[in-house]
Amino acid sequence: MATPGGPRPGSTPPNYNPSNVADGMQNLQINRPVGPPTSMANSGSFRPPPPFGQPPPPFSSSAPSSSSFPRASAMARPGPPPPGSGGPPQATFPPNLASNRPSGPPPGTQPPPPFGARPPPPGSVPSSVSSFGARPPSPGLNPFGSSPLASGPVGPPSSTSEPVSNGPPAYGWGAMQGGPRFPSAGSPLTPPVRPSPPTTLSARAPPPAPSMGSLLGSPPTGAPPGPMQAAPFSAPPHGVPPPSGSSPFSAPPQGVPPPSGSSPFAAPPQGMPPTSGSSPLAPPPQGFSPPSGSPYGHQAWAMHPPQVAPPPLMPGSVQAPRMFGMPPQPPNQAMATISPAMGPMGSSMAVPSKIDPNQIPRPMPSSSVILHETRQGNQANLPPPSTSDYIVKDTGNSSPRFLRCTINQIPCTVDLLTTSGMQLALMVQPLALPHPSEEPIQVVDFGESGPVRCSRCKGYINPFMKFIDQGRRFICNLCGFTDETPRDYQCNLGPDGRRRDADERPELCRGTVEFIATREYMVRDPMPAVFFFLIDVSMNAIQTGATAAACSAINQVISDLPEGPRTMVGIATFDSTIHFYNLKRALQQLQEIGSPGSCYLPLMLIVPDVQDVYTPLQTDVIVQLSECRQHLELLLENIPTMFHDNRTADSAFGAAVKAAFLAMKSTGGKLIVFQSGKFELFKILILPSVGIAALSAREAEGRTNISAGEKEAHKLLQPADKTFKTMAVELAEYQVCVDVFITTQTYVDVASISVIPRTTGGQVYYYYPFSAVSDSAKLYNDLRWNVTRPQGFEAVMRVRCSQGIQVQEYFGNFCKRIPTDVDLPAIDCDKTLMVTLKHDDKLPDGAECAFQCALLYTTIYGQRRIRVSTLSLPCTSVLSNLFRSADLDTHFACFLKQAAIEIPSSPLSLVREQVLNLCINILHSYRKFCATVSSSGQLVLPEALKLLPLYTLGLVKSTGLRTDGRIDDRSFWINYVSSLSTPSAIPLVYPRMMAIHDLDSKEVDGSRIPPAIPLSSEHVCDDGIYLLENGEDCLIYIGNSVDPNSTRQLLGISSDDEIPTQFLLQQYDNPLSKKLNDVVNEIRRQRCSYLRLKLCKKGDSSGMLFFSYMVEDKTPSGLSYVEFLVHVHRQIQNKMP
């Protein structure tokens, strides 16, 4: 008998596909749910989860020690809830609550088992953070997305020092390059690295005209003699000893103390060994072998002999003009020397650059885990980089996983923001996955009266509301209104003016909480969890194996859906007509098909009219999963056989979606569509071609699937007409979310099809060119994660701001019917919305500005919740503070989304120019108003944004902005970016590349993934094998001179001539193959994506695809990284007065 809510007996492992198209795939164990801890099973405290939709047995009333909050176990993604987990999050209430106030969940609610929980890896990092006064949940209760708690608190390993709060590195690759998004087992908690002094790329040129020189170098040959000013971090000429007490690589101006440590880009003079603590980016001297575990392994990089400019003839340095109360010496700026060679009229001359590419800014790998307290000393702390490994302790502000702002100090005026060139925006990911070692989000139940709110702006109670008059009134931190405190919520104030119970109430001490919604938040009963599958059975889908792959994936995934009366399913197929199946009365209405051993199927009901579609059955199309599981499994097994001889080429995609919507209209839910698109038959191109919203081939230049030129290409990225948009708005109105899995081998007009998932809060999955052999495993894993990840239904979201700031616009996958709210038929842990902000008044300097995101949604278990996240940041009138507190990852994610918004309506050349101008305007503002360097030959970069030029170059060379891409590829890229999270933005344009041919000889510091190497062909050797991944795809490049033994051990082939077109990674009986499988599985775990694997070799189209990701290389249509820095510096010089 299957345990309700748990995996069914005999079901295959979560990442194993037993079908014959994926027999060679390895059995991944990264997401396998585990049983309860042995100690719990033996002690008798373990109990299975209650049947879905039924009340659980009473929970234990004992509570863990208050010395530490409970640590959630590691979360498996994708995966069903582990056995033994059950019960809803505990409603946290303070002990001094009035006795007549209910403290439990509302009557009639069903306790859900934890959703998306994953087993704790052995030796995982324990939480060492105290509970800071909050009463933790009881041992048997599991908050949303968490797994059962351990039997007792676990302290940190004795060998690990006490974690240091905050102080994240100013930049780092973290999960993107070095460490995982969530640390693997055994990752140590180490003190974070404090930000280093600012980096400055100083570009030096003779007075008459700029000319090409070298990084940290002297003027080019032939330059007219004359006095030249030295960069603050430049070295003295040969033979001149450095000043006493200063860095051997710096010559600070007279009277200015040298910065701590050496310049991050400085190279030692010839013959001088590097000093201790020199820059990690500086190349080692000749003959030096980097230590094991160095950022770039054992590869020796060529180093140009450094040439330095003479020191200034006059002591002192020229200060840049002050502005907006800017202090004279900003601490965060970066410099190095770039000498651009320019000919007449500013054109670049054909003089080889001597800039050392090893010393320009690049992401630095970091494997340390950062403990981040959101507030400290009543001040907001700067968040760590989104791509780093960090554990959040919520001390008042919301976790940066949920809310991130582009600037962590809010400018007081719009003029100050405009001068900085930066943008003010929020990245909101309201259901983001927490770190397994973080405290789970507390759930608060205020009973029938509901949560306390401001009566003017309707903002929710949060830690920044100030109580006055002995707690009888409070001042809203959003609108400033003074409100009466409800009588049963009053509490006396302490000497510090805070409520005495503030640390005992989660809503008064934590930045993110969940409230149980009352009846006033519901227009109907919470909707059930409905999953309707719509499968393409046209001739193209049958012949390519897409239908069989979809049926196999659905058949395996339904075993992961929670059982109970609230889980409902439906299924339909379509070609030129639509086929529904009566699942509810299958026992009475059976259709016998002739085959040995008599097999019976549910009755098929065909809808032939695709112009005026209808649903043949109003009640029996969508039924409870528990009632029809066997018939559904039987039907899925037989659909490929039933349509095996189908010769219908037409695809009624739009009509099928409309018919499925009519069946789901009364309930809402998730509509999952498998569309195989058009195919080529007798040179006639067939798209979704009949019925409602039929598409025609509209590509230019003979339907070649290539961009039709700069002027007209963007028109093909717009929907063909308004039919799909009208249908999508109607779907969203009835709370139907659509996800589309496109399995195609040619053009399908993704731009038109994607309108439906984009408007309904869904997602597009794109498999091109689809292969039943290599893509079936990814299709199954993508579908499984789609239906099992933490998610909510019929959601409404609103962002509120303090006085002086207001929301300008929302961007993402949603439907908006009123200006202030966004409607989300479904929202999951991966979806992110961008919220742009604007000033409507001047903010007081020194005060704090608050942002509050409220998400009203229904859990998959039928409980109405309100998740409230609050972020309070200081206001400033000092321009340099904006650059000091800028968030690079959020800024770039904002750039990325704005570019995706502009691409369908503007020529690509114009969008690329706009992206470049965004970068240049920021750097120009810093150079003009904040930099202390006066020489026009110096490119000065703010420390927090030093990698902005590199990521901007990656965006310009990305799939979305390249001119040589396919129309459908660009359309999918736009749709993918629209809901992309902040941690995934940078890897998309600047992927991670690593060498895998020497995995067995590398010592990786606590990580399964080898160190990343720069994205330049100079670091790709012909005798090496390299893996490159960007969060969506994974490429393995094999050089021409690779040792056959290495390819045989890793990939099972002897030479590059044997590279298959359809590749499945297998594990062979050797250490090298095992390590490669470990690396790939770890990357998939980090990215929450299965990642398509493709083998590439030099000389063919696959090799060209691999090298197209070499962002730092020069291309026929793009600059190299070094040339791009020179170009940016030239543009800044042109803007200077």
PEBEL-V145374 format. One record per residue. N is the residue number from 1. BURIAL is 1 if it has 24 or more other ideal C-beta (glycine too) atoms within 12 Angstrom, else 0. Layout:
BEGIN
n=<N;N>
burial=<BURIAL;BURIAL>
END
This chain:
BEGIN
n=<1;2;3;4;5;6;7;8;9;10;11;12;13;14;15;16;17;18;19;20;21;22;23;24;25;26;27;28;29;30;31;32;33;34;35;36;37;38;39;40;41;42;43;44;45;46;47;48;49;50;51;52;53;54;55;56;57;58;59;60;61;62;63;64;65;66;67;68;69;70;71;72;73;74;75;76;77;78;79;80;81;82;83;84;85;86;87;88;89;90;91;92;93;94;95;96;97;98;99;100;101;102;103;104;105;106;107;108;109;110;111;112;113;114;115;116;117;118;119;120;121;122;123;124;125;126;127;128;129;130;131;132;133;134;135;136;137;138;139;140;141;142;143;144;145;146;147;148;149;150;151;152;153;154;155;156;157;158;159;160;161;162;163;164;165;166;167;168;169;170;171;172;173;174;175;176;177;178;179;180;181;182;183;184;185;186;187;188;189;190;191;192;193;194;195;196;197;198;199;200;201;202;203;204;205;206;207;208;209;210;211;212;213;214;215;216;217;218;219;220;221;222;223;224;225;226;227;228;229;230;231;232;233;234;235;236;237;238;239;240;241;242;243;244;245;246;247;248;249;250;251;252;253;254;255;256;257;258;259;260;261;262;263;264;265;266;267;268;269;270;271;272;273;274;275;276;277;278;279;280;281;282;283;284;285;286;287;288;289;290;291;292;293;294;295;296;297;298;299;300;301;302;303;304;305;306;307;308;309;310;311;312;313;314;315;316;317;318;319;320;321;322;323;324;325;326;327;328;329;330;331;332;333;334;335;336;337;338;339;340;341;342;343;344;345;346;347;348;349;350;351;352;353;354;355;356;357;358;359;360;361;362;363;364;365;366;367;368;369;370;371;372;373;374;375;376;377;378;379;380;381;382;383;384;385;386;387;388;389;390;391;392;393;394;395;396;397;398;399;400;401;402;403;404;405;406;407;408;409;410;411;412;413;414;415;416;417;418;419;420;421;422;423;424;425;426;427;428;429;430;431;432;433;434;435;436;437;438;439;440;441;442;443;444;445;446;447;448;449;450;451;452;453;454;455;456;457;458;459;460;461;462;463;464;465;466;467;468;469;470;471;472;473;474;475;476;477;478;479;480;481;482;483;484;485;486;487;488;489;490;491;492;493;494;495;496;497;498;499;500;501;502;503;504;505;506;507;508;509;510;511;512;513;514;515;516;517;518;519;520;521;522;523;524;525;526;527;528;529;530;531;532;533;534;535;536;537;538;539;540;541;542;543;544;545;546;547;548;549;550;551;552;553;554;555;556;557;558;559;560;561;562;563;564;565;566;567;568;569;570;571;572;573;574;575;576;577;578;579;580;581;582;583;584;585;586;587;588;589;590;591;592;593;594;595;596;597;598;599;600;601;602;603;604;605;606;607;608;609;610;611;612;613;614;615;616;617;618;619;620;621;622;623;624;625;626;627;628;629;630;631;632;633;634;635;636;637;638;639;640;641;642;643;644;645;646;647;648;649;650;651;652;653;654;655;656;657;658;659;660;661;662;663;664;665;666;667;668;669;670;671;672;673;674;675;676;677;678;679;680;681;682;683;684;685;686;687;688;689;690;691;692;693;694;695;696;697;698;699;700;701;702;703;704;705;706;707;708;709;710;711;712;713;714;715;716;717;718;719;720;721;722;723;724;725;726;727;728;729;730;731;732;733;734;735;736;737;738;739;740;741;742;743;744;745;746;747;748;749;750;751;752;753;754;755;756;757;758;759;760;761;762;763;764;765;766;767;768;769;770;771;772;773;774;775;776;777;778;779;780;781;782;783;784;785;786;787;788;789;790;791;792;793;794;795;796;797;798;799;800;801;802;803;804;805;806;807;808;809;810;811;812;813;814;815;816;817;818;819;820;821;822;823;824;825;826;827;828;829;830;831;832;833;834;835;836;837;838;839;840;841;842;843;844;845;846;847;848;849;850;851;852;853;854;855;856;857;858;859;860;861;862;863;864;865;866;867;868;869;870;871;872;873;874;875;876;877;878;879;880;881;882;883;884;885;886;887;888;889;890;891;892;893;894;895;896;897;898;899;900;901;902;903;904;905;906;907;908;909;910;911;912;913;914;915;916;917;918;919;920;921;922;923;924;925;926;927;928;929;930;931;932;933;934;935;936;937;938;939;940;941;942;943;944;945;946;947;948;949;950;951;952;953;954;955;956;957;958;959;960;961;962;963;964;965;966;967;968;969;970;971;972;973;974;975;976;977;978;979;980;981;982;983;984;985;986;987;988;989;990;991;992;993;994;995;996;997;998;999;1000;1001;1002;1003;1004;1005;1006;1007;1008;1009;1010;1011;1012;1013;1014;1015;1016;1017;1018;1019;1020;1021;1022;1023;1024;1025;1026;1027;1028;1029;1030;1031;1032;1033;1034;1035;1036;1037;1038;1039;1040;1041;1042;1043;1044;1045;1046;1047;1048;1049;1050;1051;1052;1053;1054;1055;1056;1057;1058;1059;1060;1061;1062;1063;1064;1065;1066;1067;1068;1069;1070;1071;1072;1073;1074;1075;1076;1077;1078;1079;1080;1081;1082;1083;1084;1085;1086;1087;1088;1089;1090;1091;1092;1093;1094;1095;1096;1097;1098;1099;1100;1101;1102;1103;1104;1105;1106;1107;1108;1109;1110;1111;1112;1113;1114;1115;1116;1117;1118;1119;1120;1121;1122;1123;1124;1125;1126;1127;1128;1129;1130;1131;1132;1133;1134;1135;1136;1137>
burial=<0;0;1;1;1;1;1;1;0;0;1;1;1;1;1;1;1;0;1;0;1;1;0;1;1;1;0;1;1;1;1;1;1;1;0;1;1;0;0;1;0;0;0;0;0;1;1;1;1;1;1;1;1;1;0;1;0;0;1;1;0;0;0;1;0;0;0;1;1;1;1;1;1;1;1;1;1;1;1;1;1;1;1;1;1;1;1;1;1;1;1;1;1;1;0;0;1;0;0;0;0;0;1;1;1;1;0;0;1;1;1;1;1;1;1;1;1;1;1;1;1;0;0;1;1;1;1;1;1;0;1;1;1;1;1;1;1;1;1;1;1;1;1;1;1;1;1;1;1;1;1;0;0;0;0;1;0;0;0;0;0;0;1;0;1;1;1;1;1;1;1;1;1;1;1;1;1;1;1;1;1;1;1;1;1;1;1;1;1;1;0;1;1;0;1;1;1;1;1;1;1;1;1;1;1;1;0;0;1;1;1;1;1;1;1;1;1;1;1;1;0;0;1;0;0;0;0;1;1;1;1;1;1;1;1;1;0;0;0;0;0;1;0;0;0;1;1;1;1;1;1;1;1;0;0;0;0;1;1;0;1;1;1;1;1;1;1;1;1;0;0;1;0;1;0;0;0;1;1;1;1;1;1;1;0;0;0;0;0;0;0;0;0;1;1;1;1;0;1;0;1;0;1;1;0;1;1;1;1;1;1;1;0;0;0;0;1;0;0;1;0;0;1;1;0;1;0;0;1;1;1;1;1;1;1;1;1;1;1;1;1;1;0;0;0;0;0;1;0;0;0;0;1;1;1;1;1;1;1;1;1;1;1;1;1;1;1;1;1;1;1;1;1;1;1;0;0;0;0;1;1;1;1;1;1;1;1;1;1;1;1;1;1;1;1;1;1;1;1;1;1;1;1;1;1;1;1;1;1;1;1;1;1;0;0;1;1;0;1;1;1;1;1;1;1;1;1;1;1;1;1;1;1;1;1;1;1;1;1;1;1;1;1;1;1;1;1;0;0;1;1;1;1;1;0;0;1;1;1;1;1;1;1;1;1;1;1;0;0;0;1;0;0;1;1;1;1;1;1;0;0;0;1;0;1;0;0;0;1;1;1;0;0;0;0;0;0;1;1;0;1;1;1;1;1;1;1;1;1;1;1;1;1;1;1;1;1;1;0;0;1;0;0;0;0;1;1;1;1;1;1;1;1;1;1;1;1;1;1;1;1;1;1;1;1;1;1;1;1;1;1;1;1;1;1;1;1;1;1;1;1;1;1;1;0;1;1;1;1;1;1;1;1;1;1;1;1;1;1;1;1;1;1;1;0;1;0;0;0;0;0;0;0;0;0;0;0;0;0;0;1;1;1;1;1;0;1;0;0;1;0;0;1;1;1;1;1;0;0;1;1;1;1;1;1;1;0;1;1;0;1;1;1;1;1;1;0;1;1;1;0;1;1;0;0;1;0;1;1;1;1;1;1;1;1;1;1;1;1;1;1;1;1;1;1;0;1;1;1;1;1;1;1;1;1;1;1;1;1;0;0;0;0;0;1;1;1;1;1;1;1;1;1;1;1;0;1;1;1;0;0;0;1;0;1;0;1;1;0;0;0;0;1;1;1;1;1;1;1;1;0;0;1;1;1;0;1;1;1;1;1;1;0;1;1;1;1;1;1;1;1;1;1;1;1;1;1;1;1;1;1;1;1;1;1;1;1;1;1;1;1;1;1;1;1;1;1;1;1;1;1;1;1;1;1;1;1;1;1;1;1;1;1;1;1;1;1;1;1;1;1;1;1;1;1;1;1;1;1;1;1;1;1;1;1;1;1;0;1;1;1;1;1;1;1;1;0;0;0;0;1;1;1;1;1;1;1;1;1;1;1;1;1;1;1;1;1;0;1;0;0;0;1;0;0;0;1;1;1;1;1;1;1;1;1;1;1;1;1;1;1;1;1;1;1;1;1;1;1;1;1;1;1;1;1;1;1;1;1;1;1;1;1;1;1;1;1;1;1;1;1;1;1;1;1;1;1;1;1;1;1;1;1;1;0;1;1;1;0;0;1;1;0;1;1;1;1;1;1;1;1;1;1;1;1;1;1;1;1;1;1;1;1;1;1;1;1;1;1;1;1;1;1;1;1;1;1;1;1;1;1;1;1;1;1;1;1;1;1;1;1;1;1;1;1;1;1;1;1;1;1;1;1;1;1;1;1;1;1;1;1;1;1;1;1;1;1;1;1;1;1;1;1;1;1;1;1;1;1;0;0;1;0;1;1;1;1;1;1;1;1;1;1;1;1;1;1;1;1;1;1;0;0;1;1;1;1;1;1;1;1;1;1;1;1;1;1;1;1;1;0;1;0;0;0;1;1;0;1;1;1;1;1;0;0;1;0;0;1;1;0;0;1;1;1;1;1;0;0;0;0;1;1;0;1;1;1;1;1;1;1;1;1;1;1;1;1;1;1;1;1;1;1;1;1;1;1;1;0;0;0;1;1;0;1;1;1;1;1;1;1;1;1;1;1;0;0;1;1;1;1;1;1;1;1;1;1;1;1;1;1;1;1;0;0;1;0>
END
